[in-house]
Amino acid sequence: MPDTRSKPPRHVVILCHPEQDSFNAAMAAAYSATVREQGHEVIVRDLYAMGFHPVLKSAERPGPGERQFADVAEELAVLKDSDVFVLVYPIWFGGPPAMLKGYVERVLGSGVLPDAVYEGTAKGVLAGKQLLSFTTSGLKEIWLDEMGQLRALTQAFDHYIEHAFAMAPSRHVHFGHITPDMEPGWARRHLEEVRGQARAIVRALDGLIVAE
């Protein structure tokens, strides 16, 4: 069946790591290159490189008189036509970087009232979109599992975002023991898994388009 879509699916990758040559940056690059090779569009938002301001101001809190600042409006415009929302970040002290938490509060939470979060009925820019997360840690994954860290993070962050913003079911891929002296072979294997996840998302989206 011929491809009749008017524009390619869009993946928005949110990279949150302060170092430009980090493994997180390499994951974002690998994912982006793979989906582009498959004919999809990808936009990378590097929060640290952008100088994103993560602190939610009183005037931005959802409710009467809420004000939307220009940087938030710009991000929402990017997310509006997306099909996949990808988060790439390290786990620091049991959770995502404060920069990313601020992005969730200021951008994703813009205009979203508590009742909509409770009911999972938010009509924001991410409603019905797919969420894919890639995370890293310096500690080994087995230790994080023993401490319940990954399970807690997935429940408190991924599943919360998924429910609060009425998104489709999410996926989370974690790579542990990511250190400066990591063997190149391990890095290549991890990046190939990232590419595999990207190809799987592309196949799923293309399958939905054909079905329509």
DAWO-V176730 format. One record per residue. PHI is phi in whole degrees, -180 to 180 (* if undefined). PSI is psi in whole degrees, 0 to 359 (NA if undefined). NEAR is the number of other ideal C-beta (glycine too) atoms within 12 Angstrom. Layout:
phi;psi;near
PHI;PSI;NEAR
PHI;PSI;NEAR
This chain:
phi;psi;near
*;133;10
-68;153;6
-82;112;17
-104;7;9
-66;144;19
-78;333;8
-150;154;14
-71;154;24
-58;147;33
-112;130;32
-108;127;41
-109;119;40
-104;120;42
-101;108;47
-98;128;42
-131;85;41
-153;136;33
-73;344;23
-101;127;19
-68;335;15
-106;26;12
-74;165;28
-66;328;35
-61;318;44
-64;323;31
-65;322;30
-65;315;41
-61;320;40
-67;319;28
-65;316;36
-62;312;44
-62;315;34
-62;321;22
-66;314;30
-70;328;39
-65;319;24
-60;332;16
-90;7;25
88;9;20
-94;161;34
-93;145;24
-139;138;34
-124;126;31
-104;128;30
-113;104;34
-91;101;29
-61;319;35
-70;317;29
-64;327;19
-74;339;21
72;35;12
-59;137;30
-94;111;22
-86;352;26
-83;119;17
-72;126;25
-90;155;18
-56;320;11
-67;343;17
-90;349;27
-62;134;20
-58;137;27
143;188;16
-58;134;9
78;10;10
-59;138;20
-114;136;19
-107;119;23
-80;161;20
-61;322;13
-68;326;25
-70;317;33
-59;322;19
-64;317;19
-66;318;34
-63;325;27
-65;323;20
-67;318;27
-75;336;34
-54;314;21
-99;20;21
-83;156;37
-112;332;35
-133;135;40
-114;116;43
-115;127;44
-108;132;49
-129;115;44
-160;159;42
-88;155;37
-91;118;37
-117;120;23
52;44;15
87;2;21
-154;181;27
-74;161;38
-58;149;32
-57;328;24
-57;316;32
-72;320;36
-59;320;29
-66;326;27
-64;318;39
-63;314;39
-66;314;26
-82;320;36
-96;298;41
-64;325;39
-85;1;33
-60;119;35
78;3;25
-92;117;34
-87;157;20
-55;321;14
-61;322;13
-68;324;20
-65;313;23
-60;317;14
-88;349;15
66;34;22
-115;18;18
-59;138;30
-109;35;15
-78;190;32
-71;346;30
-103;0;38
-57;125;26
80;357;22
-83;160;32
-89;143;33
-115;128;40
-130;128;40
-119;136;40
-119;124;45
-129;159;42
-133;161;42
-150;152;31
-75;333;22
-83;157;25
-71;149;21
-63;326;25
-63;323;14
-68;317;17
-61;322;27
-65;318;18
-62;324;13
-84;353;19
74;16;14
-68;313;28
-66;318;31
-63;318;19
-66;318;18
-64;315;34
-61;318;29
-71;315;18
-81;336;21
-113;296;32
-59;303;34
-67;327;22
-65;312;26
-60;315;42
-56;313;32
-76;313;26
-61;325;32
-110;19;35
54;44;25
-89;168;32
-74;164;24
-52;142;18
-101;164;30
-124;148;29
-137;124;29
-118;123;33
-118;142;35
-122;118;37
-96;167;27
57;44;23
-89;103;32
-128;164;18
-59;332;12
-99;20;10
-60;138;22
-63;136;13
-55;326;12
-63;320;10
-66;318;20
-60;316;25
-63;319;16
-64;317;16
-63;317;31
-67;328;32
-68;326;21
-66;321;23
-60;315;39
-63;321;28
-63;319;21
-64;321;32
-63;315;38
-64;323;24
-65;318;23
-64;318;37
-60;314;32
-61;318;19
-64;316;26
-66;316;32
-64;326;23
-66;321;15
-65;320;18
-65;317;22
-63;320;14
-64;328;9
-72;NA;11
